[in-house]
C-alpha cells in the first residue's frame, strides 16, 4: 500500500501553521529560558566554586594558592586577580600573578569535576598562556611566558638591596603526580635579555655588578634530577658556561649541585671582577678555566 503523500503534506502544513501562529510565544519562552540560565550561572557563588577548584587541583602540591578576587569569564571560566602562590609552611608568596584566566569545559564548570583547563594571564609586566590536564593520579601541563620582568619576579629570592634586572621568556613542559618536585618529568628553556646584577650577594659575599646582553639555558627534568644541558651568558667582563646535574629537593635551596662550569675573565675586566677571579681555584698556565660546582643551591662550593 502506497503512503498517503497528500496526508503527509497536510500534517506538515498544519505543523508549520501552528509554529507560525505561536512563533512569538516560542521566541519569548526561549528568551526567558536563556536569561534564566545566564542569571543562574551569574549568581552562583563563584568565589567558593573557584576556591574549591583550586583546593582540589593543589591537594597534594607543596604550595598554597590564594587570590584577591574572582569573576566569571564568560562563558566557561574564571578570571582571578592577584593570584598568590605560597610554599607550604611559608608566610610570604614566591609568586604573585596580576591576572589569571582559567577556562574549563562547560560540563566541568557545572559539575565541579575539573580535569583539564586552559590558562592565560599577565604577570610582572609580561604575558603567559598554557594548559593543565589531570588523568588518574598524573598531571601534565605546559606554559609559555613572554617578556617577564626579572626585578619583581625574583625579588622574594634576592636579599635587598640586591636587584636582578632583565626580561625573560620561559617555556615549560612538565608531567608528574603533583605531590613533590621529585615526581616531575619534562623540558625547560629560558632566554633572558639585558640581564643585570646590581648589589647581589651570595652567602654574604657581594658579587661585582655585571651585565649580559643575552643569557640562554636549556634543561630536562627526570624525576628528582634536573639535567642542565646548557647555560650560557656572555658580557663585556665575563663569559660563563655551565652544564651538569641538580638533584632536586622539595625545599629547592637544598637541592644538590653537580655542575661543570667555565668562567673566562679578560685581562681588562673591572677590578672587582678580577678580585673575584682570584678567589676561584687556581689553574696552571694554559689550563682551561673550568671548575666543578658541588654543594647545594643555598651553599655552592667551587673546586
N, C-alpha and C positions, 0 to 999 in steps of 0.2 A: 504494500500500500504506500502510495506516494505521500510525503509530508505535505501538509497544507501550507504552501508558501504564503498565500494571502493572509491566513490566520497569524503566521509569524510576523509578517509585516504590520499587521493590525496591532498585535501586542506591543511591538517595539514602538509603534507610533504613539500608543496610549502612554507608555512609559516616558517617552520624550516630552509628551504634553504635560504630564504630571511634574516632571523636573522643571519645565519652563514655568509652570504656574507657581511652583514653590522655590524657585531659584533664590528669591530674596530671603526666604526663611532659612534655606540651607546655607547660604552665604553668611547670614547673621550667626547661625549656630557654629559654623566653622570658625568665624572670627572670635566668638565668645570663648570657644574651647582653646584657641591659640593664646588669647590673652590670659586665660586662667592658668594654662601651663607655664607661660612666661612668668606670671606673678608668683606662681608656686615655687618655681626654681629660684626666682629672685629673692623670695622671702625666707628661703632656707637659712639655717644658722651656719653660714659659710665659714666663719672663724672656727667653729667647733669641728665641722667636717674637715677643713684643711689641717687643723691641729691633729686630728685623729689619723689622717692620711700620713702625715709626717711621722707620727709616733709609730705607725705600722712599718713604714719604709725604713726607719732607723732603729728598729727594735734591738738589733744585735750589733749595731755600729758603735765604735768607740767615741761618738760625738753626740752632742745635743743640738737641735736646730730650733730656733725661735724666730719670731717676726714681729714687726710693729703693727702692721695692718694687712688685711687681705680683702680682695674684692673679686667678684665673678668676672672672668674673662670670657665673654660670650663667644661661642656657645658652649664650650666644653672644657673649661679650665679655670685656673685661679691666678691672680696677679698679686704677688707679695711685695711689700716694701720693707726695706731694712731687714733683710733676712740674715740672721746671725748663726754662725757655726762655731760651737764651743766644744773643746775636748772634754770628755768625761772627767770629772774631778777638778777642772779648771774653772776659774771665775770670769775670765776675760775671753772674748771670742778671738779666734785666729783669722776669721774672715767675715766681712760684712758686705753683703751684696745689695746695691741700691734698689734694684728692681729685678724680680724673677717671675716669669710666667711659666706655669706648668699646665700642659694640656694633656688630657687623658680621653679615652673613648667615652662617648656619652653613657653607655651602659655602666661603665665603672664609676662614673660620676654619680649616678643614681643609686647604685648598689653598694658603693664603698669598697669594691673589690679592685684595688689598684694594682695592676700587674705590669703596666708599661706607661711611659709618659714621654712627651717632648718638652724640652726646656729651652728657654732663651731669656736674655735679660741684659742688664747693664751693671758694671762694677768697676770701680777705680778708673773711671774715665773711658773704659772700653766696653766692648760687647762680647757676648758669648752665646753659644747655642749647642744643644746636644740632645741625647736621648738616654733613657734608662729602661731596662726590661728585667722582670723577675720571672724565673722559670724554676719551679720547685724551690730548692734551697740555694739556688745560684742567682746571682745578679750580674748583669753586664751593662756597660754604658760607654758612651763616647762624649767628648767635649772638645770644642774648638773655641778658643778665646783669642780676641784680637785687640791690639792697642791698649793693653793693660798697663797702667802706670805703677811702677815698682815702688815708688816712695810710700804711698799709703798702703799698698798691698803687703809690703814687708815690714812696716812699722812695728807690728807686735813682736817681731823676731830680732830687731836691731836696737840695742840699747841706745838711748839718747846720750849725746847729741848726734850720734851717727845717722847717716842717711845713705840709702841706696837708690839712685835715680836711674831712670831709663824707661823704655816702653817695650813690652814683651808680647809675643804671640806664642800660644801654647796649644798643642794638640795632644789629646789623651784618649786612649782606649784601654779599658780595664774590665776584667771579669773575676768574680770570686764569690764567696759565700757572705761577704759583707760584715763578718764578725770581727776580723782583725786585719791589720795591714799585711800579715803573712799569708793570707789566703788569696791574694790577687795575682793575676797574670795579665800582661798587656804591653803596650808601647807608649813611649812618651817622647815628644820632640819639643824643643824650646828654641826660640830665636829672640835675642834682645838687641835693641838698637840704642846707641848712645848711653851705654852703661857708665855710671859714675859712682865711685865710692868716696864718701865725704865723712871724715872723722869716725870711721868704722873701727871697732876694737874687737879682737878675738882673744878670749881668755885674759882680758885686761891689758893686752898689748895693742897699742894704737897702730893701725896699718897706714901706710902712706896713701894720700889721696890719689886715686887712679881713675882713668877714663879709657873706655874701649868703644870704638865706633860700632863694632858688631861682636856678638857672642852667640855661639850655636852649641846645642847639646842634643844628644840622642841616647835613649836608654830603653832597656827592656826589663820588665818585671817578671820574675819566675818565682812564685810563691814568696818565700822570705828573702829572696835575693834580688837586688836590683843590679843589673849589669849596665854600667856606664860605658856605652860603646864609643862615645866621643864627646869631649868638651873642649872647645877652642875659644880663646879670647886673645886678640892682638891689639895692642895700643902703641903709643909713641914710646913708652918707657918700659914695656914688658910684653913678652909673648908667653902664653900659658896654654898647655895642652894636658889633658888627663884622661885616663880610662881605667877600668877595673871594676871591682865589685863592692857593693854595700849590702851588708847583712842587716835587713830591716828589723827594727823592734817596734812594738806598739807605741812606746814613747820615742818618737823619731830622733831626738838628740842623742839617745843612747845607741843608735844604730852603729854597727862596727864597720870600719873602713878597711879596704884592701885595694889601694889605688896606686897607679904608676903615673907620675907627674913629671912634666918637663917645664922648666922655667928659664927663659932666656932674657937677660937684662943687659942692654947695650952699655958700653962704657960711658956714654953721655947722659945716662939716666939721672934723675933728680937725686940729691944727696940722701934723702930719707929712704929711697928705694935701695940705694947702694948699701945703706946700713942694714936693711932687712936681708939683702942678699948675703951679707956677711954672717947672718945667723943661720943660714942654711948649711947642711953638712958639707964639708969641704970635698972638692973633687980635684983629682990630679990634672995638671995642664994637658989640654987636648981631650980630656974625658968629657963626654956629653953631660949637660946639666940635668940629669934625670934622677928622680928621687922616688921613694915609696912613701905612701901615707898610710899609717896604721892608726890605732886608737878608735875613737868614736867621733861622731859629728860634733859633739859638745867639747871633746878634748882630743883633737887630732895630734898625731906625733909624726914628724917628718924625719926620714932616715936616708 
